[in-house]
Amino acid sequence: SLDSMGCIVGQAMNLATTTGQEIYVRKDGTLTYEYVEDDRLIEGISKNEYDLIIARETMFDKSQFKTYPLAKDELIVAISSEHKLSQRDKLTLDDIKNENFILMNPYTSIYKLCINKLKENNIDANIIRTARTESIIGSVAINEGISLLPKSNFEVFHQKNTISLKPQIALSVVLAKHKKTASNIAIKEFIKFVDTITN
């Protein structure tokens, strides 16, 4: 039903924004979902194990996947209120290049995005460790280091010590379908429903 679709989309968007690793699986015309890591997610949809997935747009090669926007998000600087830069309205990657970084685990798309952005800006970041979001937020709060995280993570955990990046690094959440996957009635209806709730 439309109500159950809406409930599932809502749950997935919440998990996709906090973890970036939520899968939607359509089996025999029914909707189910399961949680796996990023690499397994892409492998599964490429092998046609999953028809549709909800995750961050940065994970998908546009030449292989068709994506449908669900929600907007952005990468922000997570910083302690005690940090010398905490009163700034915006920060550039160059402003934080000499800081100690605590990033998400290496298997996540967020970690890979952060590394790519730092390399693009010729920054050899001092990454002191990687961890899950909850641990990062705790470590940042006591000023062990700073982090680059999706803004939505802080809304979920009710944290406010964040500063926007300049220029902004977008992290949209999308519904994705592999271009080689045939579109049956159930897939078409789900995509149609997503279009109606986002437009």
N, C-alpha and C positions, 0 to 999 in steps of 0.2 A: 504494500500500500504506500501512498505518498507519505503518510505519517511515519511509517517505519523507515522509508528511504531518508526522510529528513533527519530522523534520529541517528541513523548510521552515518550520514554525512557529517552531522555535528560531532559525533564521537571521533570520527576519523580526522576531522580538521583539528580538533583539540590535540589528539595524539601526534598528528603530523607536525603541528607547530611546536610541540614540546620535545619530540624526539626525531622527527623527520623520517620515520621508518614505519609508516602504517600502510598495510596492504589491503586492497579490496579484491576479493576473489568471488567470481560468479560461477557457481556450479549447478547444473541442471535447472537453470532459471531462478535460483535462489541467491540471496546476498549473504555472504559471510565475510568475516575479516580475521586476519591474524597478524601477529607482530614478528618481524624478522629484521635483521640488520640490512644496511643499504646494498651491499654487494649481492646478497642473496635475493633482495628485492628485484634488482635489475636482471639478475640471472633468471629468476622465476618468470618474469614477464617476457623475457626474450625467448624462453623455451615454451611459451604458451601455457604455462601453468596457471597464470593469472590473466584475466581479461582486462581488468582496470585496476589502477593503483592510485592512491592519494599520497603525495609527498611533495617535497620542495622542488620547485622548477629547476634549480641548479643541477639536479641529478640527471636530467634528461638531455640526450642528444636530439636536437630538433629534426635532424635528418632521419631519425628512426622512430620518433614518437610524436603523436598528436597530443597536445595538451589543452586543457580547458581551465581557465582561472577560477579559483575558489576564494582565496583570501590573500591580502597583501601583508607583507611583513618586511622587516629590514634588519640588517646586522648592526648592532650597537656595541659601544664600549661599556663593559661592566666594570665598575670601579668603586673602591671604598670611599665613604664620605670623608675619610681622613686623608685621602690621597691629595697630593699637591695640585693635581689637575681637576679635582672633583667639582670645582666651581665654574668650569668652562661650559658654555652652551653647546659647542660642537668641537670635535677633535678630528684631525686628519690622521692617517696612518703614520705620517712622518712625525707627528707630535708624540706618538707613543712608541716609536721604534726602539727606544732604549729601555723599555719596561720589561719586567718579568711577566711572561704570559702563561696562563693556565687555560688550555684549550679543551674542547670536547674530544672524545676518544678518536683515534686515527681512522677507525672504520666508518665514521660518520661523514655525510656529505658536507656538514658544516665545517668540520676540521679541514677537509680537502679544499673547500672554498677559501677558508682563512689563509691556508698555506699559499694557495695560488695568488691571492690578493697581496699578501706580504711580499712574495717573490716578484710580482709585477711592479712593486714599488721599491725593489732592490733593498728589501729589509731582511737582514739575517736575524730573525727574532730569537730571543732567549726564552725558549719554551721549557719551563721548569718541570711541568708535568701535564698529563691529560687526565680527564675524569668525566663523570656524568654531570649533568647540569646542576643537580642539587648540591653536589660536593663543590663544584666551582663557585656557586653563589656563596656558600659558607666561607670558602677560602678567600674570595674577593672581599667579603665583608670585614674580615680581620686583616686586610691589607697585605696578604701574602703575595699578591700579584694582581694583574688585571686580566680581563678576558674579552673575547669577541663572541657574542651570542645573539641569537634571534631575539628581537624585542618582545615577542609574544611569550617567551619563556618567563620573562620577568612579570608579566601580567598574571600568568598562571600561579607563580610562586609569591605574588604580591610584594615584589621587590621594586624599589624606586631608584636605586643608585645606578643610573644609566646615563650615558651621554651619546647623542647622535653622531654618526660619522659624516664627514664632509670630504668628498661627495658621498651621497647615500649609496649603500650597497643593498639592492633589492633582494628579497628572499620570498617570493610569492609561493603560495601553496596551490597546487594544481591537481586536477584529475588527469591521469595520463593513460593513453592506449597505444600499444605498439602498432605501427602502421601495417604490419603484416597480419595482425589479428583480424579475422572476419567479424563484422558487426552483425550479431543476431538481434532479434527483437528486444531481448532483455537489455543488452548493451545500449542499443539505441534509446530505449526508454529511460535508462539511468542517466545517460548523457543529456537527454532532453530535460530531465528533471533538474540536473545540476545547472543547466542554462537558465531555467526559470527562477531558481533561487539566488542566482548571482547577477542577473541582469534586470 
